């Protein structure tokens, strides 16, 4: 091979590198958009269900729309369980961000939606035994095991200082409470690097409701006392 041909080959390699990097980066952007939109669509459809009202037929229609994210579908006697999951698989494998997961599940009892569960979590390692997360649990009525700790129709069974916010509600919750309980920031599913280490990053509207509830208890003005010292960004 002549010296001119070798020089041309080197030039082509240098020209090809940025093109490859561009398409690789573009592919990751598209991937992030797809999983974000998938989680957003599932969240919208699941949160549109009404406990004690929506039928299993409506849940079956939801399953048909999101069959690619369906993790489990099982029935035993009169009770059925459906769950959906969206992971940031390739963003995690390429070490662009920690493991993040969106999970939604629906329990149907006697043909009617009985409860709904949503979790958006991210392994930020800010707490040794739990990822940072937002969690929503909606019940037709408060389960007997939770009655002593519940304050229906809208409450926060979350120990202050944990890296997650758990919101609970029943069918009697009003429209604003339901909106806040399901208003997730799905950025934490696809955000490169670190961050998303505060509960407000996941459920920003419910965070302020929790803060207001704590202010009425023994935590005083500001609601959280010495906990979450970096909460200035929780607007």
N, C-alpha and C positions, 0 to 999 in steps of 0.2 A: 504494500500500500504506500502510495507516495506521501511525501510530507504535506502536500496540499490537501490530500484526502483526509489525513489525520487531523489537520487543523480544522477542516470543515466539520468533522465528526465531533470534535471538542466543542465547537460553536453550537452545534445542534443540541448537544447534551445540556449546555448552559441555558439555551433557549427553552428546552423542554422542561427543565426543573421548575421554573415559576408557573408554567402552564399546569403541570401536575399538582403543584401545591395549591393553585387556584381551584382546580376541580375537586381536590380533596377537601379543602375548606368549604367550598360551596356544598359539597355533599353532606358535610356535618351540619351546616346551617339548615339544609332541607330536612335532615333527619330530626334535628331539634324541633323544627317547626311542626313536623308530622306528629311527634309524640306529645308535644304541647297541645296541639289541636285535638288529638285523640282524647287526652285527659279532660280537656275543656268540654268536649262534646258529651262524654260520659257523665261528668259532673252536672252539666245542664240537664240532661235527661233524668238522672237519678234524683236530683233535687226537685224536679218537677212532680215526682210521685208524691202521693199523700197517704201517710200512714192511716190505716183504718178505712180508707176510701178506695185507693187504686187497686185494680184487679190484677190477677196473675196474667191475664191476657195482655195488659199494658206492659208488664215486665217482660213477657215473651217477645213483644215487639221491640223492646229495648235490647234484649239479647240478640235479636236478629240484626239490629243496626250495628252492634258492637261485638260481633262474634270473634273478631280478631283479637280482642282484649279479654275475652271470656276466660277466666281462670278455673272456675268451678260452677257446675250446675248439678244439684242433687236434690232429691225429694225422698222423704220418708213419711209414710202415712199422709197426714194432712199438712205437713210443713215442707217448704222448699227453700233452698238457699242458693243464691246466685252471687258470684263475685267476679270483679274485673280488676285487672292490674296493668299498669303501664310503668315500665322501668326506663331509666336512662342508660341502657345497656352499653352502647358504644361510646358514649361520653365518659362512662366510668372505666371501661376497658382501656380506653386511650389515655386514662388518667387526667382528663380535662376537668373532672369534678368528682366528688365522692358519690357513693351509691345514693340514688334518690328513687322514690317509689310513690306512685299514686295508686290508691286502692279504694274500691267502692264495693259495698256488698248490700244485698237486700234480702230480707227474710219475709217469706209469704206464708201466712197461716190461714188455713181454711179458705184459700182463694183470694185473700186480701193482704196487701202489704202490711206487715206487722212492725218492722223496724228497718232503719237505714243506718249504715255506717260508712263514713268517709275518713280516709287518712292520707295526708301528704307528708312524707317524711324524708329526711336527708341525714346521712351519717356524718354529722359535723364533728363528732368526738368532743363536744364541749361538756358532755356529761357521760360518765363511764358506763352507765347501765341503760341509757335510752338515747335514741336519735332525736334530733330537733324535729318538731312536727306540729301539724295542726290536725285535730281530730274532731269529728262531729258524730254524735249519736242521737238519732231521733227515734222516739218510741211512741207507740199508740197510747200507752200508759206506762208509768214508771214500773220497771221490774221489781218484784218483791225484794230481791237482794239489795236493791239500791234505795229503797224507800227512806231509810234512816239518814241517807246522805244527800237526798235530792231536795231541790227547791223549785219545783215545776211552776210554770211551763218552760222556763229558760234559765239554765244555771251552768256553773263552771266547776266540775269535779276535778280540779287541777291543783295539786299542792304548789303553792307559790315558790318559785325558784327553779322549778323543773324547766327543761328546754322545750317543752311542748305546751300547747293549750288545748284542753279537751272541753268542747262545748256540748251540752246536752239539752234536748228540748222534747216536748211532747206535742201531740196533735193540737193542743190548745194554744200553742205559741202564735203570736200575731205575725203579720206579713213582714214587718221590719225585723223581728227577731229571727225569722227563718232566713231572710235575705242575708243578715249578718253571719248566721251560722254556716252558710254555704258560700260565702264570698271569699274564696281562696285566691291567693296569689300563686299562680302556677309557675311563676318564674323560678321558684326554688326547685323545680323538676329539671330545669335545663341550664341553670346559671353556671357559667364556667368559674373555676377557682373555688374560693371559700365563700363565706357569708351564709346567710339564712340560718343564723345561730340564735335568733330570738323568736319567741312565739308569734310576735306581731308580724314577722316576715311571711307567715303562713295564713293567718286569719286577722288581717289588720282591723276590720270593723269590730269583730268579736273581742279583740284585744281591748279596745276602749270600753266596751260594755263590761268586761271583766274588771278593768281598772275602776270603773264607777262603782261596781258591786263591792270591791275591796275597800274603797274609800268609806263606804257605809259601815264597814266592819271595823276591826281594830288596827287596820293598816294606815289610817289617816289620809291626809292630803297627799296625792300622788299615787296612792293605792298599793304600791309594791314595796314600800320601805327601802331597805338596802339592796333588794334584789334587782337584777337586770340593770346594772349600773350604766350600760351603754344604750339605754332605751330612748335616748334623745331622738334617734331617727324614726321612732315609732309615731309617725304623724297621723 
